[in-house]
Amino acid sequence: MQKIFFIVILFLITLLSSSCNIEDKYAPINEYANIDLSQVPFSNLSDYGFFSGDMNALNPVQGVYPYNLTAPSFADYSSKERFIYLPQGTHMEYQGDFNALKFPIGTIIIKNFMYYNDIRDKSLGRKMIETRLLVRKETKWKPFSYQWNDEQTEATRLIVGGTVTSSTIAEDGNLKEIPRYVIPRELDCRTCHNLNEEMTPIGPKPANLNRPMEDDLSVNQIDNFMEEGILSGAPTAISQIPDYSDSSLDPIIRGKAYLDANCAYCHRQGGTANANGLYINWDFEGEEIHNGIFKIPTNYNAPQLQYDIVPGSPDESILLYRMTQTQAPDVMPQIGRSINHDEGIEIIREYIYNIE
């Protein structure tokens, strides 16, 4: 009888110990992720303390807030998980539907790039590729990149960039081979994150954040930020850039949303391609020529093509031609992809075909 009692007690102790380990591994750390800005950048991603437990699970600690975008940019069929770290006691400020939020000094915007074995079933596993940080220093934003190791336990700072081979099964069930995924140099980040010669965030603007929470579709993401006390000044009614993956959208609306996400960070007033005069950001309300219609490029010659957009004629439009290319100087965007976005090409083909 004593032997049975001892075995039962031993079993309960083992079970309790296992439960504690599981809880410790997956439950967020209660301590706030206070980061010494003067020590940034760290050599390793783990030194920031953004995530608890196994780092590649991306379980955020306090002070690290997940967010998603309605219209994200394409990056060789990779998936992304985004977070914002805010120093304790600080908050973001609204400054217009189509302007990036105003972030306090010490903010770190975290974007993780990964490939799922099969995007249709995420339980089948994934491989982390890189993590990009955009850090709000005292006077300006600074970019830092980190490449994950093969063991998926750590990511190390990578200043000069690199290339990775990967693959994934996409939403349509087709295998996508990515022979040369490019991790950009830290200096390359300035090409896209440029507004009026100042480095700035791109994605986190209210019109692109105005969507349901990823883990609770009944809660609006911006409303949640307000309730959490990490965002101030947002009005009750905010514009929304549509989800261009929604095939039920009007082709013009869908195309404009795609261009805003994938091209307009450069092709906007004050962007890197400002001198080109092609402005295709969602909120631009200027002359048609600045939207590309019968516009002759200022610094590019395409074979047998003359205008950025020829209404109703996708195959006569330079905009679509450059989306189908993968080598410089023809490829567009020039940074961010090494293979074609098949779905995006069809979106823009339908967009141009339906322009009157």
C-alpha positions in Angstrom: 0.0 0.0 0.0 2.8 2.4 0.9 4.5 1.6 -2.4 1.3 2.5 -4.4 1.0 5.7 -2.4 4.6 6.6 -3.2 4.1 6.0 -6.9 1.0 8.1 -7.0 2.8 11.0 -5.2 5.8 10.7 -7.6 3.4 10.8 -10.6 1.7 13.9 -9.3 5.0 15.7 -8.7 6.2 14.9 -12.2 2.9 16.0 -13.7 3.0 19.3 -11.8 6.6 19.9 -12.8 5.8 19.3 -16.5 2.8 21.7 -16.2 5.0 24.4 -14.8 7.6 24.0 -17.6 4.9 24.3 -20.2 3.4 27.4 -18.6 6.9 29.0 -18.3 7.6 28.2 -21.9 4.5 29.7 -23.5 3.2 32.3 -21.0 4.5 35.9 -21.5 7.0 37.2 -19.0 5.4 39.6 -16.6 8.4 41.9 -16.6 8.4 44.8 -19.0 11.0 44.7 -21.8 13.0 47.8 -20.7 15.6 48.3 -23.4 18.6 50.6 -22.9 18.5 52.7 -26.1 22.2 53.7 -25.8 23.2 50.0 -26.2 21.2 49.5 -29.4 22.0 47.8 -31.8 22.7 44.5 -30.0 24.7 41.8 -31.7 22.0 39.2 -31.2 18.2 39.5 -31.4 17.8 37.7 -28.1 19.6 40.5 -26.3 16.5 42.8 -26.8 14.3 40.5 -24.8 11.3 41.0 -27.1 10.0 37.4 -26.7 9.6 34.9 -23.9 10.3 31.1 -24.0 11.6 29.7 -27.3 12.4 32.9 -29.2 11.2 31.5 -32.6 7.7 31.1 -31.2 7.5 34.9 -31.1 5.6 35.1 -27.8 5.8 38.8 -26.9 6.6 40.1 -23.4 5.0 43.1 -21.9 5.6 46.3 -23.8 5.8 44.4 -27.2 2.5 44.7 -29.1 1.5 42.7 -32.1 -0.1 44.4 -35.1 -1.2 43.6 -38.7 -1.8 45.5 -41.9 -4.8 45.4 -44.1 -2.6 45.7 -47.3 0.9 44.4 -46.7 3.7 44.4 -49.2 4.8 41.3 -51.2 8.2 39.8 -50.3 8.8 36.6 -52.3 5.8 34.8 -50.7 7.2 35.1 -47.2 5.0 35.5 -44.2 5.5 38.2 -41.7 4.7 38.8 -38.0 4.9 42.4 -36.8 5.3 43.9 -33.4 5.9 47.4 -31.8 8.0 47.8 -28.7 7.1 51.0 -26.7 9.2 52.2 -23.7 7.2 51.9 -20.5 4.8 54.8 -19.9 4.9 56.0 -23.6 2.3 55.9 -26.3 1.8 56.5 -30.1 0.0 59.5 -31.5 -2.4 59.8 -34.4 -1.4 62.4 -37.0 -3.7 61.6 -40.0 -5.3 58.6 -41.6 -2.5 58.2 -44.2 0.4 59.4 -42.2 2.5 57.0 -40.1 1.8 57.2 -36.4 4.0 59.4 -34.3 6.2 57.2 -32.2 8.0 58.1 -29.0 11.8 58.0 -28.7 12.9 54.4 -27.9 10.2 52.8 -30.1 11.3 49.7 -32.0 9.2 48.4 -34.9 9.8 44.7 -35.3 9.1 42.8 -38.6 9.8 39.0 -38.7 10.1 37.2 -42.1 9.4 33.5 -42.3 8.4 30.7 -44.6 5.7 28.2 -43.6 6.0 24.7 -45.1 2.4 25.1 -46.2 0.7 28.5 -45.6 -2.7 26.8 -45.7 -1.8 24.8 -42.5 0.6 26.6 -40.2 0.7 23.7 -37.8 3.1 22.0 -40.3 5.9 24.3 -39.3 7.9 27.2 -40.5 11.4 28.5 -40.9 12.4 32.0 -39.6 14.5 33.9 -42.1 15.2 37.4 -40.8 14.0 40.1 -38.4 14.2 43.7 -39.3 14.1 46.4 -36.7 13.4 50.1 -37.1 14.5 52.0 -34.0 13.5 55.5 -33.1 16.7 57.0 -31.8 16.9 60.5 -30.2 17.1 62.3 -33.5 16.1 59.8 -36.2 15.1 56.3 -37.2 17.8 53.7 -37.6 17.4 50.3 -39.3 19.0 47.0 -38.2 18.7 43.5 -39.7 19.1 40.1 -38.1 19.4 36.7 -39.8 18.2 33.6 -38.1 20.5 30.6 -37.7 19.7 27.1 -39.0 18.8 25.9 -35.5 16.2 28.6 -35.3 17.4 29.6 -31.8 19.0 33.0 -32.5 19.3 35.8 -35.1 22.6 37.7 -35.5 23.0 41.2 -36.9 23.7 41.3 -40.6 24.9 44.7 -41.8 25.9 43.8 -45.4 22.9 41.7 -46.4 22.8 38.2 -47.7 20.7 35.6 -49.7 18.7 32.6 -48.6 17.1 29.7 -50.5 13.7 28.6 -49.4 10.3 27.4 -50.5 6.6 27.3 -49.4 3.3 26.0 -50.5 1.2 29.1 -51.2 -2.5 29.7 -50.7 -3.4 28.3 -54.2 -1.7 25.0 -53.3 1.3 25.5 -55.6 4.9 25.1 -54.5 6.8 28.3 -54.7 10.6 28.0 -55.0 12.5 31.0 -53.8 16.1 30.4 -55.1 17.5 33.8 -54.0 15.5 35.5 -51.2 17.5 38.7 -50.5 18.1 40.1 -47.0 18.8 43.7 -47.8 21.7 45.7 -46.5 20.9 48.0 -43.7 21.7 50.9 -46.0 19.1 49.6 -48.5 16.3 50.2 -46.0 16.6 53.9 -46.6 15.5 53.5 -50.3 11.9 52.6 -49.3 11.7 54.2 -45.8 12.3 57.7 -47.2 10.0 60.6 -47.0 11.4 64.1 -47.6 14.9 62.8 -47.1 14.1 61.5 -43.6 13.8 57.9 -42.7 10.3 57.0 -41.6 8.0 53.9 -41.0 5.9 52.8 -43.9 3.2 50.3 -42.8 1.8 51.5 -39.5 -0.5 54.3 -40.7 -4.1 54.3 -39.4 -5.7 53.6 -42.8 -3.6 50.4 -43.0 -4.1 49.5 -39.3 -7.9 49.9 -39.4 -8.8 46.2 -39.3 -9.8 43.5 -36.9 -7.4 42.0 -34.4 -5.7 38.9 -35.6 -6.7 36.8 -32.6 -10.1 38.4 -32.0 -12.0 39.5 -35.2 -14.7 41.2 -33.1 -12.2 43.8 -31.9 -10.8 46.6 -34.1 -7.0 46.9 -33.9 -7.0 50.7 -33.5 -9.8 50.6 -30.9 -7.7 48.1 -29.0 -4.6 50.3 -29.1 -6.8 53.2 -27.7 -8.2 51.0 -24.9 -4.7 49.7 -24.0 -3.6 53.3 -23.6 -0.8 53.0 -26.2 -2.5 55.3 -28.8 -3.9 58.7 -28.4 -5.8 61.2 -30.6 -7.4 58.7 -33.1 -10.9 59.8 -34.3 -13.9 57.4 -34.3 -14.0 57.3 -38.1 -10.8 56.4 -39.9 -10.3 55.6 -43.6 -9.4 52.0 -44.6 -7.2 50.8 -47.4 -8.9 47.6 -48.7 -7.4 44.1 -48.5 -6.2 43.6 -52.1 -6.3 39.8 -51.7 -10.1 40.1 -51.7 -11.1 39.0 -55.2 -14.6 40.3 -54.8 -13.4 44.0 -54.8 -13.9 46.3 -57.8 -10.8 45.9 -60.0 -9.9 49.6 -59.7 -10.2 49.6 -55.9 -8.2 46.4 -55.7 -5.4 47.6 -58.0 -5.1 51.0 -56.1 -4.7 49.1 -52.8 -2.0 46.9 -54.3 -0.1 49.8 -55.7 -0.3 51.6 -52.4 1.2 48.7 -50.5 3.9 47.7 -53.0 4.9 50.8 -54.9 3.7 54.0 -53.3 6.4 54.1 -50.5 8.7 55.3 -53.3 6.1 56.6 -55.7 4.6 59.3 -53.6 5.3 63.0 -53.1 8.5 63.2 -51.1 9.4 59.6 -51.7 12.5 58.2 -53.2 11.0 58.3 -56.7 9.4 61.8 -56.2 11.2 63.3 -59.3 9.6 60.6 -61.5 6.2 62.3 -61.0 4.4 59.0 -60.6 2.3 59.2 -57.5 0.2 56.0 -56.8 -0.4 56.2 -53.1 -4.0 55.5 -52.1 -4.8 59.1 -51.0 -3.3 61.0 -53.9 -5.9 63.2 -55.6 -3.9 64.9 -58.3 -3.9 65.0 -62.1 -4.4 61.7 -64.0 -0.9 62.0 -65.5 0.6 61.6 -62.0 -1.3 58.3 -61.7 0.6 57.1 -64.7 -2.1 57.4 -67.3 -0.4 58.3 -70.7 2.7 59.4 -68.6 6.1 59.0 -70.2 8.7 57.8 -67.7 11.5 60.4 -66.9 14.4 58.0 -66.6 13.4 54.6 -68.1 13.0 53.2 -71.6 11.1 50.0 -72.1 11.2 48.0 -75.4 8.3 49.0 -77.6 6.5 50.7 -74.8 6.0 54.4 -74.2 3.6 55.1 -71.3 3.4 53.9 -67.6 -0.3 53.1 -68.1 -2.3 52.8 -71.3 -5.9 52.6 -70.1 -7.5 49.3 -71.2 -4.2 47.9 -72.5 -2.1 46.1 -69.8 0.4 44.7 -72.3 1.2 48.2 -73.6 1.8 49.6 -70.1 5.3 49.9 -68.6 3.9 49.5 -65.1 2.8 45.9 -65.7 5.9 45.2 -67.8 8.3 46.0 -65.0 6.2 43.9 -62.5 6.9 40.9 -64.8 10.7 41.4 -64.7 13.1 40.1 -62.1 16.5 41.6 -63.1 17.8 45.2 -62.9 17.2 47.7 -64.3 13.8 46.5 -65.4 12.5 45.0 -62.2 10.1 47.0 -60.1 10.0 47.3 -57.1 13.8 47.4 -57.2 14.1 46.0 -53.7 12.0 43.5 -51.9 11.4 40.7 -54.4 13.5 38.3 -56.5 10.6 36.4 -58.1 7.3 37.5 -59.7 4.1 38.0 -57.6 1.8 36.0 -59.9 -1.4 37.2 -58.0 -0.2 40.8 -58.0 0.5 40.8 -61.7 -3.1 39.6 -62.3 -4.5 42.3 -60.0 -2.7 45.1 -61.9 -3.5 43.5 -65.3 -7.2 43.7 -64.3 -6.7 47.2 -62.9 -5.3 48.6 -66.1 -7.8 46.8 -68.3 -10.6 48.4 -66.4 -9.3 52.0 -66.4 -11.3 54.1 -68.8 
